[in-house]
């Protein structure tokens, strides 16, 4: 039976060689290779600061702490997202306000977002889901009107753009994931980007146990309570080589996505999600909406095609609907639609057009 994975990390001989260089160096913790990786991300995005951390979840938590989010504050998020988006808010003690998403783009519903704002709202934490950029024209209007801070959960969105500007240089703070499901990966890890030097300095200190400036080579000042969220050189080496190839990797992903679209656009049983106007999708995941998603997913998996749901509708889960520190705002028809109908198809650098034809053939057979 032909087996096609959902995603396959881009691990070349050059990646392996760079990892071996780190092993041979004997310097395995955060050091020059991590700095080089941060610099490459900073240059690619065009932001002033890029800070590597242990995960996107950790990065979101640290970002919230850096802007002073605490108990009594409210942070608004979309319902259709991985629980980590909400978990980060809970960890810092703030109240999570959950609103619906647009059923066409699966990004946050901007009207629901604005209706949910109260005097206690301090930040918006929207998700550029699956690499589909947010509508920053609308977000910035809301931000300015209510004097809020935007922290973007950009877990899937490195390479995405809005009006030509890279995601990571649009929000006050953006946080990317480097999990193996992401096409730029360190195995586990995250990256925080911002143009605010004060927040960047705080984040750098906090992720190094609260360390401040050193008085000498032998002593350091610890200015705040902090934690250890450093990324090792060993992990950074994997993504460093991938960043050298990011334009080629993005081009290939978009080529494959366009082929899927061409193969599926005329099928009445398939609905394709919409891309944000003026946005350029990174296609971290290629999604379709279909009926009887779970049954189709099981049949495709039985045929060796690894497919997956999109993500979760938080309001359906006890951790959020039975939590006094969460507020489910209004109804969630958009999120429920996405949760029940979104199917993610295989997409990775080495996927071939023949394999795509096979995937689409089997999909159409099951939904016709």
Helices and strands as residue ranges (DSSP letters): H 13-25, H 32-45, E 49-53, H 56-66, E 74-78, H 84-91, E 95-99, H 110-115, E 121-124, G 129-131, H 136-146, E 149-153, E 161-162, E 165-166, E 173-177, E 190-194, H 197-206, H 233-244, H 246-264, E 271-272, E 279-280, E 286-289, H 293-302, E 308-309, G 314-316, H 318-321, E 326-328, H 333-341, E 342-345, H 353-367
